Amino acid sequence: MSNTKYILGSFADPDEMMEGIDKLQANNISIYDCFTPMPIHGIEAKLGVKPSRLPIAAFIFGAIGTCLGFSLIYFTMSYDWPMNIGGKPSMPLPNFVPITFEVTILLCALGMVATFFYRNHLFPGRAPRVMDMRASDDRFILAVDASENANHELIDSLLKEAGAVEVKYNERKYVSYE
Amino acid sequence: MSSHNESILREPLITGKDITYAKITDDILLPVENKPNKAWWIGFTLASLGAMLWVVSVGYTFWTGIGAWGLNKTVGWAWDITDFVWWVGIGHAGTLISAVLLIFRQNWRNSINRSAEAMTIFAVICAATYVVAHMGRPWLAYWIFPLPNQFGSLWVNFNSPLVWDAFAISTYFTVSLVFWYCGLLPDIASVRDRASGLKRRIYSVLSFGWNGSVKTWQRFEIVSLILAGISTPLVLSVHTIVSMDFATSVIPGWHTTIFPPYFVAGAIFSGFAMVQTLLLILRKVMNFENYITMFHIESMNKIIMVTGSIVGVAYLTELFIAWYSGSEYEMYAFENRIAGPYAWAYWCMMTCNVISPQLFWFKKIRTSIPISWILSIVVNIGMWFERFVIIVTSLHRDYLPSSWAMFTPTWVEVGIFVGSIGLFFTLFLLFLRFLPGIAIAEVKLLLKSSSLQHKTKLAQEGVFPAEQVEHFANSLEKYDSVSKEDINALTQK
């Protein structure tokens, strides 16, 4: 028992897992994380996870895109080599709209997704940090740090009371390492 | 909360009995985790033969130049641009399903968005090949981008819609690919955690180390929402810009302000028809009837009907404006379409695009799988003819009658077109073999709110008024995946 690093409550139903969170929190037991096969709406508020700031990143990248897109066309068409095309002005702003817009969208999308991957440490080839192999299939996993919360019997009974199908005592943090 | 009691008046999005989270994973991963069946192999053989025809035809074009095509001095754009616009248009439905329906919180998109987005990506790949092929010297394709070059500091002309198009299509492809792949990450992780050996290693690399923690899912949902938000104007801009390839020219029949909305509606129209063509077969062959239900089919048919009507109104508006403009060139362009040498193409387009979608007003037709499938193909034939009519009939009568000409395709153009369909299906079948064809995580979201079994359970508990349950039971009759017993079960205690 003393080698246990994490206690995992394995739930078959997301609502029961939410109940498990309530029960643990009512007993002042801190929750490490939850691993679920689908997004659970409302879980962030329960666990006190702050709202994501990705929209800000997306906006900044989009704004950079607008500036870059416009500067590119301005530099090439109006500054570096202004051409006389049928006597029209060398800075026809309406014609600059489509590409400025496309570059805005492109930078916004790529920048935001890159930020998402960076913050969540997602990249091709990263060893998956998985605590329970069924968390991507049909189990909703509630993980509790065993060293921070000493009363293991209480955690066990609370999880089972909430409807956990199984309570696991993992001696390794991640089971996915070969 | 993952479950809330959705009104029983809404039709179920998942049918079938004893559906659990595990069963959803099993059902959807069945084609990925097992050897493909005979139907897949037959389809793949035919498709790859088509793809080989594509390689031969495109190779021949690159080797000999565009002289291999049936183009002449008067008709400089024909099958190539027709096919390009056709494929780009088809691609648009995927983005519409994944982005616009997400913003409007239409949950029925959850089970069809993955395959529709895959369709988008493969359709844009097919479309892009025409642009490159039409350049004649594809090894100089990079000239369209504003790169500093050794020929002097001359830049591309940013006033040209063709340059806008290069930016629009490449942005569209990149953003669609990113959107699709982000959505795939949790599902690839599902495959990874169930696989072993080399397969696990490959899917592990592809899954980017996804683990489904709270923060990952939170950011995932934000990313999906913002990507949907920016993809919506993007998809509108792409086909608007495609239409400007024509509308900013001075050719009668092209030089019209109605083109952008008309092209966008047409794109959605043909795209949904292609989704319908693919999904009706997919659900049968892959046994996805419980996830892609009659409600999905009917909803898509309704969208085909609406966008088909918009396209019909646009055709009539074009005719009216041609007359109202008083411009004899404009009037002649449309007279020539209706009664000129290519009138057969015009009337083919009119029948397929204006009349056939109106059949969907009948519920019997809208909920019949064979008729829906045939009509979806009719619509795609019609939309191909629309682009052919716009491009060829406007060009073949030049300002100078001595330049008037007709256009006949050569085997190379036909080969590229038929071959591109083969290429498209090859890519699509490979996708179905190696990646989950339905977004597993998103379908799981629906299990405890919109599935038939959940609604049946609540109805049996007496949560809903009896007349609402009756309405629900009546709406189930059109479902091919719901049996009589399932309907009777609603009223049992």
Boltz contact constraints between the chains, C-beta under 6 A:
constraints:
  - contact:
      token1: [A, 14]
      token2: [B, 2]
      max_distance: 6.0
  - contact:
      token1: [A, 15]
      token2: [B, 3]
      max_distance: 6.0
  - contact:
      token1: [A, 33]
      token2: [B, 213]
      max_distance: 6.0
  - contact:
      token1: [A, 33]
      token2: [B, 214]
      max_distance: 6.0
  - contact:
      token1: [A, 34]
      token2: [B, 214]
      max_distance: 6.0
  - contact:
      token1: [A, 35]
      token2: [B, 212]
      max_distance: 6.0
  - contact:
      token1: [A, 35]
      token2: [B, 213]
      max_distance: 6.0
  - contact:
      token1: [A, 36]
      token2: [B, 212]
      max_distance: 6.0
  - contact:
      token1: [A, 37]
      token2: [B, 444]
      max_distance: 6.0
  - contact:
      token1: [A, 38]
      token2: [B, 441]
      max_distance: 6.0
  - contact:
      token1: [A, 38]
      token2: [B, 444]
      max_distance: 6.0
  - contact:
      token1: [A, 38]
      token2: [B, 445]
      max_distance: 6.0
  - contact:
      token1: [A, 39]
      token2: [B, 217]
      max_distance: 6.0
  - contact:
      token1: [A, 39]
      token2: [B, 221]
      max_distance: 6.0
  - contact:
      token1: [A, 40]
      token2: [B, 2]
      max_distance: 6.0
  - contact:
      token1: [A, 42]
      token2: [B, 1]
      max_distance: 6.0
  - contact:
      token1: [A, 43]
      token2: [B, 214]
      max_distance: 6.0
  - contact:
      token1: [A, 44]
      token2: [B, 218]
      max_distance: 6.0
  - contact:
      token1: [A, 49]
      token2: [B, 214]
      max_distance: 6.0
  - contact:
      token1: [A, 52]
      token2: [B, 218]
      max_distance: 6.0
  - contact:
      token1: [A, 52]
      token2: [B, 219]
      max_distance: 6.0
  - contact:
      token1: [A, 52]
      token2: [B, 222]
      max_distance: 6.0
  - contact:
      token1: [A, 54]
      token2: [B, 219]
      max_distance: 6.0
  - contact:
      token1: [A, 54]
      token2: [B, 222]
      max_distance: 6.0
  - contact:
      token1: [A, 58]
      token2: [B, 226]
      max_distance: 6.0
  - contact:
      token1: [A, 73]
      token2: [B, 158]
      max_distance: 6.0
  - contact:
      token1: [A, 76]
      token2: [B, 146]
      max_distance: 6.0
  - contact:
      token1: [A, 76]
      token2: [B, 155]
      max_distance: 6.0
  - contact:
      token1: [A, 77]
      token2: [B, 158]
      max_distance: 6.0
  - contact:
      token1: [A, 80]
      token2: [B, 153]
      max_distance: 6.0
  - contact:
      token1: [A, 81]
      token2: [B, 153]
      max_distance: 6.0
  - contact:
      token1: [A, 95]
      token2: [B, 159]
      max_distance: 6.0
  - contact:
      token1: [A, 98]
      token2: [B, 164]
      max_distance: 6.0
  - contact:
      token1: [A, 98]
      token2: [B, 241]
      max_distance: 6.0
  - contact:
      token1: [A, 99]
      token2: [B, 164]
      max_distance: 6.0
  - contact:
      token1: [A, 99]
      token2: [B, 167]
      max_distance: 6.0
  - contact:
      token1: [A, 102]
      token2: [B, 167]
      max_distance: 6.0
  - contact:
      token1: [A, 102]
      token2: [B, 168]
      max_distance: 6.0
  - contact:
      token1: [A, 102]
      token2: [B, 171]
      max_distance: 6.0
  - contact:
      token1: [A, 105]
      token2: [B, 171]
      max_distance: 6.0
  - contact:
      token1: [A, 105]
      token2: [B, 230]
      max_distance: 6.0
  - contact:
      token1: [A, 105]
      token2: [B, 234]
      max_distance: 6.0
  - contact:
      token1: [A, 106]
      token2: [B, 171]
      max_distance: 6.0
  - contact:
      token1: [A, 108]
      token2: [B, 230]
      max_distance: 6.0
  - contact:
      token1: [A, 109]
      token2: [B, 175]
      max_distance: 6.0
  - contact:
      token1: [A, 109]
      token2: [B, 178]
      max_distance: 6.0
  - contact:
      token1: [A, 113]
      token2: [B, 178]
      max_distance: 6.0
  - contact:
      token1: [A, 116]
      token2: [B, 219]
      max_distance: 6.0
  - contact:
      token1: [A, 116]
      token2: [B, 223]
      max_distance: 6.0
  - contact:
      token1: [A, 120]
      token2: [B, 216]
      max_distance: 6.0
  - contact:
      token1: [A, 122]
      token2: [B, 208]
      max_distance: 6.0
  - contact:
      token1: [A, 122]
      token2: [B, 209]
      max_distance: 6.0
  - contact:
      token1: [A, 123]
      token2: [B, 208]
      max_distance: 6.0
  - contact:
      token1: [A, 124]
      token2: [B, 205]
      max_distance: 6.0
  - contact:
      token1: [A, 124]
      token2: [B, 208]
      max_distance: 6.0
  - contact:
      token1: [A, 125]
      token2: [B, 205]
      max_distance: 6.0
  - contact:
      token1: [A, 126]
      token2: [B, 209]
      max_distance: 6.0
  - contact:
      token1: [A, 128]
      token2: [B, 209]
      max_distance: 6.0
  - contact:
      token1: [A, 128]
      token2: [B, 211]
      max_distance: 6.0
  - contact:
      token1: [A, 129]
      token2: [B, 211]
      max_distance: 6.0
  - contact:
      token1: [A, 130]
      token2: [B, 211]
      max_distance: 6.0
  - contact:
      token1: [A, 133]
      token2: [B, 193]
      max_distance: 6.0
  - contact:
      token1: [A, 135]
      token2: [B, 212]
      max_distance: 6.0
  - contact:
      token1: [A, 136]
      token2: [B, 189]
      max_distance: 6.0
  - contact:
      token1: [A, 136]
      token2: [B, 190]
      max_distance: 6.0
  - contact:
      token1: [A, 136]
      token2: [B, 193]
      max_distance: 6.0
  - contact:
      token1: [A, 136]
      token2: [B, 212]
      max_distance: 6.0
  - contact:
      token1: [A, 137]
      token2: [B, 25]
      max_distance: 6.0
  - contact:
      token1: [A, 138]
      token2: [B, 21]
      max_distance: 6.0
  - contact:
      token1: [A, 138]
      token2: [B, 22]
      max_distance: 6.0
